[in-house]
Amino acid sequence: MLPVAAFWLFAAITVLSGLLVILAKNPVHSVLWLILAFFSAAGLFVLMGAEFLAMLLVIVYVGAVAVLFLFVVMMLDINFVELRQGIVQNAPIGVVVGLILLAELGTLGAAWTFGDDVAKNAASPAPVVEQVENTAALGNIIYTDYIFIFQMSGLILLVAMIGAIVLTHRTRPGVKRQDVSKQSARRPEDAYELVDVEVGKGVALPTKKG
Amino acid sequence: MVEALYTLFGGEGPFLYFLAILASIFAIVLPLLIAVAFAVYFDRKIWAAVQMRRGPNVVGPFGLLQSFADGLKLFLKETVIPAGANKAIFLIAPMITFTLALISWAVVPFADGVAIADLNVGILYLLAISSLGVYGIIMSGWASNSRYAFLGALRSAAQMVSYEVSIGFVLVCILVTVGSLNMSDIVRTQEGGILSWNIFPFLPVFVIFFISALAETNRPPFDLPEAEAELVAGYQVEYSSMAFALFFLGEYANILLMSAVMAILFFGGWYAPVAALDFIPGWIWMFAKIALMFWMFAMVKAFVPRYRYDQLMRLGWKVFLPLSLAFVVIYSGLAVSGVIGNIG
């Protein structure tokens, strides 16, 4: 009884906060509702017995991705009135896209069957849930049978990351960079010099050494 | 712990089970809050002793009741909400900080079998909850509608996200050698006196973990989010009364949590250092180890000057991240070749 009640609680919160993401007037509130939706989705994962996935969802999405998202939205100077203006003429397109997505999801869900080769391709049979905890079970599969696919997805992410850095990185002239080893190696004699100045002569500025 | 209470209550029906869960939560949270009050007192006393001052010594014997007097004072003060603040988020933020600081304690084992939830993924749970801690701070900074508060919040968020990475890698080092994510299992592998504690094989990663824990809990020398010299008090600047008290309690509960995690990961949790002292109950050892770790936190506060913000970020990303990544590789290699740990 308790798990069923918990399921309905988490499911209701997920759906409600998902709705509020699009209905909230303030974009920051939207992001906060989105975070609540992620969090209750993690709760649903726990109820399904997938505690490893639940924790990863919280660590990766709630703890890192949504924080950056929140950062960006908070920093943006958003004009709410301007934002509301386009809603009427853009609504039909949004509805059409949404309907198409829904239809596609429906077709997928209804027509989904495993092909004949799947049983052959699935090299590891699924372990019994009660015997292996899911961290170990996932590790056993990902790092043995699917190691190449796993590594390849990691490399794709790496390429995407490097690409994003390369695209946004600019070299600006006149930027003073801090070089800590250079700063630590600096000695008093590099920084100043004591000179006896004769009356009426003056001295030239010392040339820069470092 | 819940199961034990459940059988104590009679062991029938979901209502009694619910009651057992509630009772075990109270059994952890009430001592924790009292411990937080005394932790604040000891922090101030240690700080004062290093600077050759007396510290709090007026309220109660040796000033022991100082924290309770401060709490009462904050409780009686007026809650001021700035006119331009986003009211709901402004009030939710301290609650989030405080609640998150409390719920992390659910997986901490105080003795063999004494934890509210002995999760299979206990360590990941801790990491998940501590990565949520940043929300209380960002939300308070944004909702206050004040430049100082927002700057403090931004600093804090960047700092916590950066140092979480190296904390994560340090945890990986330990997990790989222990072979389990369960907190009690991690302690059980350290049974058999002080020489089998993790601190000896893992001394280098312990140093990284300790410093990252300082940054993660916004303690000096990494207390830049609060930096009273430049930001007044960072994200707490607009808070008064109980809202401020919740932030304060949450901060110290987090510090105690980090001390407990270090005691569990590196100092053998509830085990005695030598077999002759086994007659002392495990929770007393656990408590003593948490106190020792807290003392280290307090000493660092007393004698280390504050970092500059760019140095802090440099330390996190350019020193600790590559270092901890290298240690992951080294310890994994040692574990697989069977030099340390019980896998391989």
Boltz contact constraints between the chains, C-beta under 6 A:
constraints:
  - contact:
      token1: [A, 2]
      token2: [B, 14]
      max_distance: 6.0
  - contact:
      token1: [A, 51]
      token2: [B, 121]
      max_distance: 6.0
  - contact:
      token1: [A, 52]
      token2: [B, 121]
      max_distance: 6.0
  - contact:
      token1: [A, 55]
      token2: [B, 121]
      max_distance: 6.0
  - contact:
      token1: [A, 55]
      token2: [B, 124]
      max_distance: 6.0
  - contact:
      token1: [A, 55]
      token2: [B, 125]
      max_distance: 6.0
  - contact:
      token1: [A, 55]
      token2: [B, 128]
      max_distance: 6.0
  - contact:
      token1: [A, 58]
      token2: [B, 128]
      max_distance: 6.0
  - contact:
      token1: [A, 59]
      token2: [B, 127]
      max_distance: 6.0
  - contact:
      token1: [A, 59]
      token2: [B, 128]
      max_distance: 6.0
  - contact:
      token1: [A, 59]
      token2: [B, 131]
      max_distance: 6.0
  - contact:
      token1: [A, 63]
      token2: [B, 131]
      max_distance: 6.0
  - contact:
      token1: [A, 67]
      token2: [B, 134]
      max_distance: 6.0
  - contact:
      token1: [A, 74]
      token2: [B, 142]
      max_distance: 6.0
  - contact:
      token1: [A, 133]
      token2: [B, 120]
      max_distance: 6.0
  - contact:
      token1: [A, 135]
      token2: [B, 181]
      max_distance: 6.0
